[in-house]
Structures are given as structure tokens and as C-alpha cells.
Amino acid sequence: MLGLPVCLLLASLLSLLAQAGEAGGEGVLASCKDVNGDLHKLGEAYIGPDGCNRCKCMEGGSACTKKLCPETMTSREAEANKCVDNKGVLHDVGSSFTHVDGCNTCKCTEGGGACTRRFCLKEATCEGGERKEGESWTHRDGCNRCQCSIFGTVCSEMLCASLQQPKMAEDSERGEAREKSGSQACLDSEGASREAGKDWLTPDSCNICQCLGNSTVPVCTKMGCRVRLERLIQSSEEGSGAGPLLLSSLLLPFLLLAVTY
């Protein structure tokens, strides 16, 4: 049985590890926390914990706008279509920043980041490698659409009951869907016209949009880029079992130390 001093030592070490992981860098303030739980340095801007208001890290803590946030707002969509970099810093229109993947570069626009599309994440594969960059296809549910992005497979998330089409060749299916829903073109976030029935990735590659043909406004998923990246990494770790292995490797030295007492 472990003695009390050893248990306290282990608890302290684990606490220090957790704090180091939370801080993620030097110079951050514990009172400047964003919607993702990450801490920030003086002067940095970010989306606040409420998922809605814009904050700036000051010596006294977070100074935030005071908008009334939608009750349905979640951390999943809080940073969607926002210019947030790989450290959670929010950028102004016209500025350049690093994509959340730590590799691609972006320019902040009114509609969010417009980014390069280099495939930098080893975890990002599309349908087990069967699909390539830029490919688009119909989801197995028969109505949603998918694109091969720098995050791997990104699919629309519509309820399909009212859109379900009989099984047929993909081009015919899309043509029939367009005829059924309408032929009105849509405008994407950059103001370009998109034909009814088309789908495309947002400029930051984090979401997918569809033009249903019944409005100029497309239907798009709404997920922040950091959430998209976290889900990709989590999915990869679950598939490989890397998560438990990493935790075991961190704890093993302390467990061995405890056994010697």
C-alpha cells in the first residue's frame, strides 16, 4: 500500500503536469481563458468562454464585449467562420495567421480565414485513402455530400428523410435533387456564384456548404477549426489506442518511484 507522502507526491506531480499542459506556453494568464479552455498572453484576442463574445487579455483578466449570446450557442460552433490561429488567437480582417493545423497560412476576411490547402496532417485521410484531395461524393446515407479536405473527410449534416433519393448513378442523383429542390444559384462566403446542387469547402477547409437551389444562401456545417482538428486527432488516437498508451508512458516513472518506497 502506498504511503501518504508518496501519494501526495504523485498528486502534486500530476497536478503540475496538468497545469503545464493547460498553459501551453510561457507568459499566459490563468484569468485569460478562451472558449476552448486555452490560456492567453497579454494583448491577445480570443472568443470568450461563453462562445459568443470577443475578449482581450488584460492585466486584470479578460476584457470582453457584452453581447447577448444565443441560447443554442455551443463551443463546437463558437469559432466557426472566425480567424482563429493554431494558438486560439483571434485575428482582425486583413491580417495573416497560421492555420490551426500549424502548417497552412491564412488571410483573414469578413467570412473567416482564406487559407492554403497543403495536406500536412498525417491523420487526415479520406475514406481510408480511397478518396483524394478535392474529391466530392455522396455520403452513404444517400443525401449528404462529402469532400476530401485537409482534415480528412468532411460531410454535410442535413436530416435526410425529406431529401432521400432512390439509389442511382451519382450524377443522375444530383441532377434529380437539383430539379426537385430548385435551380436558384447560391452565393458563397467570397461572393462567388455556385450552381444549385453543388457543394464546396469553406476557404479555411473546416466546413462544407451545399447549394440546395431554393435560396441564394447555401446550407453549411458550422464547426470551429480547432474543434475539427481535435476530433480528427481523437478519432486517430481511438483507432490506434495511442491515448491510453501515452497516459501510461507518462505515469510509469511515477509508479515505479512509488513502488520503491
C-alpha positions as a printed Julia matrix, in Angstrom:
261×3 Matrix{Float64}:
   0.0    0.0     0.0
   1.38   3.44   -0.9
   2.31   5.72    1.98
   0.68   9.13    2.39
   3.83  11.11    1.43
   4.17   9.13   -1.81
   0.51   9.66   -2.68
   0.87  13.39   -2.06
   3.99  13.46   -4.23
   2.18  11.71   -7.08
  -0.8   14.05   -6.78
   1.49  17.09   -6.89
   3.38  15.83   -9.92
   0.17  15.04  -11.81
  -1.19  18.48  -10.94
   1.95  20.14  -12.27
   1.7   18.12  -15.5
  -1.93  19.15  -15.95
  -1.12  22.82  -15.34
   1.77  22.7   -17.81
  -0.45  21.14  -20.44
  -3.16  23.7   -19.83
  -0.85  26.66  -20.07
   0.71  25.51  -23.33
   3.34  28.25  -23.18
   5.04  30.94  -21.15
   3.56  34.3   -20.31
  -0.09  33.21  -20.34
  -2.52  34.35  -17.65
  -4.85  31.97  -15.81
  -7.57  34.64  -15.94
  -7.43  34.85  -19.76
  -9.16  31.66  -20.86
 -10.9   31.17  -24.22
 -13.88  29.04  -25.26
 -11.6   26.04  -25.78
 -10.07  26.32  -22.31
  -6.7   27.59  -23.6
  -4.9   30.43  -21.82
  -3.64  33.61  -23.45
  -0.97  36.28  -23.16
  -1.45  40.0   -22.54
  -2.88  41.74  -25.6
  -4.16  38.61  -27.34
  -7.76  38.49  -28.59
  -9.95  35.37  -28.49
 -13.51  34.05  -28.27
 -14.59  34.07  -24.64
 -15.82  31.1   -22.57
 -19.44  31.94  -23.44
 -18.65  31.06  -27.08
 -20.02  34.35  -28.35
 -18.22  37.43  -27.11
 -14.79  38.67  -28.23
 -12.26  39.1   -25.44
  -8.83  40.66  -24.98
  -6.33  39.59  -22.34
  -5.59  42.46  -19.95
  -3.59  42.62  -16.7
  -6.83  42.32  -14.76
  -8.06  39.36  -16.81
 -10.36  39.02  -19.82
 -12.0   42.2   -21.11
 -14.94  41.07  -23.25
 -17.77  42.52  -25.28
 -21.18  42.04  -23.71
 -23.44  40.74  -26.47
 -26.38  38.55  -25.59
 -25.42  35.09  -26.8
 -27.88  32.7   -28.46
 -29.09  30.0   -26.08
 -28.17  27.39  -28.66
 -24.53  28.56  -28.92
 -22.03  25.77  -28.27
 -18.24  25.57  -28.16
 -18.46  23.41  -31.31
 -19.53  26.36  -33.46
 -18.12  29.27  -31.44
 -15.05  29.73  -33.65
 -16.69  28.74  -36.95
 -16.0   31.26  -39.74
 -13.67  33.18  -37.4
  -9.99  33.98  -37.97
  -8.58  31.84  -35.16
  -5.0   30.58  -35.39
  -3.29  27.45  -34.06
  -2.94  29.04  -30.61
  -6.55  30.17  -30.35
  -5.75  33.83  -31.05
  -8.46  35.77  -32.89
  -7.22  37.93  -35.78
  -8.62  41.04  -37.46
  -9.7   41.31  -41.1
  -6.71  41.84  -43.36
  -4.16  40.16  -41.1
  -2.31  36.92  -41.82
  -2.07  33.98  -39.45
  -1.19  30.3   -39.16
  -3.98  27.77  -39.74
  -4.93  25.57  -36.8
  -3.03  22.68  -38.41
   0.18  24.65  -37.75
   1.18  24.36  -41.4
  -1.07  26.27  -43.78
  -1.22  30.06  -43.91
  -4.38  32.17  -43.9
  -5.56  35.7   -44.65
  -8.43  36.98  -42.51
 -11.52  38.05  -44.47
 -15.04  39.09  -43.43
 -16.12  35.46  -43.89
 -13.23  33.94  -41.92
  -9.83  32.65  -42.91
  -8.91  32.12  -46.57
  -6.17  29.51  -46.34
  -3.76  27.44  -48.39
  -4.63  23.75  -48.62
  -1.49  21.7   -48.13
  -2.14  18.26  -46.66
   0.06  18.42  -43.55
  -1.74  16.18  -41.04
  -0.76  12.52  -41.19
  -4.1   11.63  -39.55
  -6.06  13.23  -42.41
  -7.14  10.5   -44.8
 -10.35  10.36  -46.81
 -12.31   7.13  -46.73
  -9.25   5.11  -45.79
  -7.19   6.67  -48.57
  -9.69   5.8   -51.3
 -10.54   9.45  -51.93
  -8.09  12.15  -52.96
  -7.74  15.89  -52.43
 -10.61  17.86  -53.96
 -12.88  14.83  -54.5
 -16.58  15.15  -53.72
 -19.05  12.3   -53.25
 -22.44  11.35  -51.84
 -22.48  10.08  -48.28
 -23.66   6.51  -47.68
 -26.95   7.96  -46.33
 -27.79   8.91  -49.92
 -28.35  12.64  -49.43
 -25.47  14.35  -47.63
 -22.35  15.33  -49.52
 -18.69  14.85  -48.55
 -15.42  16.48  -49.58
 -11.81  15.39  -49.09
 -10.25  18.22  -47.07
  -7.0   18.82  -45.19
  -8.86  17.45  -42.14
  -9.83  14.26  -43.96
 -13.47  13.57  -44.83
 -15.81  16.5   -44.15
 -19.54  15.88  -44.73
 -22.72  17.93  -44.61
 -25.06  17.19  -41.69
 -28.59  17.57  -43.04
 -31.52  15.49  -41.9
 -32.04  13.21  -44.87
 -35.61  11.9   -44.64
 -37.06  14.6   -46.87
 -34.1   14.58  -49.26
 -33.61  10.84  -49.73
 -33.33   9.86  -53.39
 -33.53   6.42  -54.99
 -30.18   4.67  -55.47
 -28.8    5.68  -58.87
 -25.66   6.98  -60.56
 -24.21   9.94  -58.67
 -24.64  12.48  -61.46
 -28.25  11.48  -62.0
 -28.92  11.64  -58.29
 -27.58  15.16  -58.01
 -29.46  16.26  -61.1
 -32.77  14.93  -59.77
 -32.15  16.5   -56.37
 -31.49  19.85  -58.05
 -34.67  19.59  -60.11
 -36.69  18.69  -57.03
 -35.36  21.45  -54.78
 -34.99  24.25  -57.32
 -32.41  25.77  -59.62
 -31.58  29.02  -57.87
 -27.84  29.65  -57.61
 -26.17  30.43  -54.28
 -23.52  32.91  -53.23
 -20.59  31.56  -51.25
 -18.71  33.43  -48.49
 -16.49  35.11  -51.09
 -19.44  36.32  -53.17
 -18.96  33.81  -55.99
 -22.0   32.2   -57.62
 -22.48  28.45  -57.08
 -24.89  26.33  -59.12
 -27.78  24.53  -57.47
 -26.76  21.03  -56.44
 -23.08  21.94  -55.99
 -21.06  21.51  -52.8
 -17.77  23.07  -51.73
 -15.44  23.6   -48.79
 -15.25  26.91  -46.95
 -11.99  28.83  -47.59
 -10.48  27.53  -44.32
 -11.38  23.9   -45.28
 -13.15  23.41  -41.93
 -16.76  23.22  -43.19
 -18.73  22.12  -46.23
 -21.55  24.01  -47.95
 -24.33  22.89  -50.32
 -26.5   24.9   -52.66
 -29.97  23.36  -52.45
 -31.39  25.57  -55.2
 -34.2   27.1   -53.15
 -32.31  30.14  -51.83
 -29.22  32.21  -52.56
 -27.97  31.22  -49.1
 -26.2   27.85  -49.02
 -26.55  25.32  -46.21
 -23.22  24.91  -44.39
 -21.92  22.97  -41.44
 -20.74  25.17  -38.59
 -17.74  23.8   -36.72
 -14.72  25.72  -35.46
 -11.4   24.69  -36.99
  -9.85  23.79  -33.64
 -12.81  21.54  -32.84
 -12.47  19.92  -36.28
  -8.77  19.28  -35.62
  -9.42  17.9   -32.13
 -11.99  15.46  -33.48
  -9.59  14.29  -36.17
  -6.82  13.66  -33.63
  -9.22  12.0   -31.19
 -10.54   9.71  -33.91
  -6.99   8.79  -34.9
  -6.0    8.04  -31.29
  -9.1    5.92  -30.69
  -8.28   3.91  -33.77
  -4.67   3.33  -32.78
  -5.03   3.18  -28.99
  -2.4    5.93  -28.7
  -4.31   7.83  -26.0
  -4.08   5.17  -23.23
  -0.5    4.36  -24.29
   0.57   7.99  -23.91
  -1.03   8.25  -20.47
   0.67   5.03  -19.34
   4.07   6.27  -20.52
   3.64   9.49  -18.51
   2.59   7.74  -15.32
   5.05   4.83  -15.44
   8.07   6.71  -13.96
   5.99   7.91  -11.0
   4.51   4.46  -10.37
   7.99   2.91  -10.39
   9.14   5.58   -7.94
   6.22   4.81   -5.65
   6.94   1.07   -5.65
  10.49   1.68   -4.37
   9.18   3.25   -1.16
